[in-house]
């Protein structure tokens, strides 16, 4: 019985830790522009929509294009700033 309880509690904790949280301080537009993503990638979403998603969830995944190659760009808001991660679609 104890094993089942520990397993359920562990699964709940893993689920909660896997959810994204809003950043400690709101991300500002100049921080987003400092990354240079709008200069390097073709992005359909406006900066305001990206900022709203970052400030609500703490992360956003965008479908971008770089030299006609479709990519995913993940932006994560951390206490040290924005962290970018690019992967193929």
C-alpha distance (Angstrom), angle and dihedral (degrees) to the residues before:
residue distance angle dihedral
X1 . . .
X2 3.79 . .
X3 3.80 90.7 .
X4 3.79 91.3 55.9
X5 3.80 92.1 49.4
X6 3.82 91.9 48.3
X7 3.79 90.9 47.7
X8 3.80 92.9 50.7
X9 3.81 92.5 46.3
X10 3.81 90.4 48.2
X11 3.80 92.1 50.7
X12 3.80 91.5 49.4
X13 3.80 91.4 50.3
X14 3.80 91.8 48.4
X15 3.79 90.3 50.0
X16 3.81 92.7 49.7
X17 3.80 92.5 46.7
X18 3.81 90.3 50.3
X19 3.80 93.0 57.8
X20 3.76 116.9 94.1
X21 3.78 119.1 -117.2
X22 3.80 130.9 -153.8
X23 3.80 114.7 -97.7
X24 3.80 120.6 -95.8
X25 3.79 90.4 -116.5
X26 3.81 125.1 23.7
X27 3.79 118.0 -97.9
X28 3.80 112.8 -117.5
X29 3.77 128.7 -144.5
X30 3.82 93.8 -112.7
X31 3.83 90.1 56.3
X32 3.79 89.8 53.9
X33 3.81 92.4 48.0
X34 3.83 91.3 47.8
X35 3.81 88.6 65.4
X36 3.82 89.4 64.3
X37 3.79 94.4 -140.1
X38 3.79 93.1 136.1
X39 3.81 89.1 55.6
X40 3.82 96.8 48.7
X41 3.80 104.2 33.3
X42 3.78 134.9 46.6
X43 3.81 103.4 -123.1
X44 3.82 125.1 -176.6
X45 3.82 96.4 -163.0
X46 3.78 119.3 83.8
X47 3.81 119.4 -119.1
X48 3.80 89.3 -113.7
X49 3.82 92.1 57.8
X50 3.81 91.0 46.9
X51 3.81 91.1 50.0
X52 3.80 91.8 48.0
X53 3.81 91.0 52.6
X54 3.81 92.6 45.7
X55 3.79 93.2 49.5
X56 3.80 92.4 46.1
X57 3.82 102.0 42.0
X58 3.81 104.8 13.6
X59 3.79 91.9 -124.1
X60 3.78 141.1 52.1
X61 3.80 133.5 -170.2
X62 3.80 115.4 -149.8
X63 3.78 131.2 -168.4
X64 3.80 103.9 -131.5
X65 3.76 138.0 169.9
X66 3.81 126.1 -136.0
X67 3.80 118.1 -176.5
X68 3.82 89.6 -19.0
X69 3.81 91.3 -54.1
X70 3.84 114.8 122.6
X71 3.80 113.4 -130.0
X72 3.78 141.6 167.5
X73 3.79 116.6 -122.0
X74 3.80 116.7 -162.8
X75 3.79 117.1 -163.4
X76 3.78 117.1 -166.1
X77 3.81 122.0 -169.3
X78 3.81 109.8 -142.1
X79 3.78 132.7 170.1
X80 3.81 88.5 -101.7
X81 3.81 94.2 51.1
X82 3.78 138.6 -88.2
X83 3.80 119.6 -24.3
X84 3.81 118.4 -158.0
X85 3.78 126.4 -155.8
X86 3.81 125.2 -178.5
X87 3.81 126.7 -162.1
X88 3.79 136.5 166.7
X89 3.77 121.6 -96.2
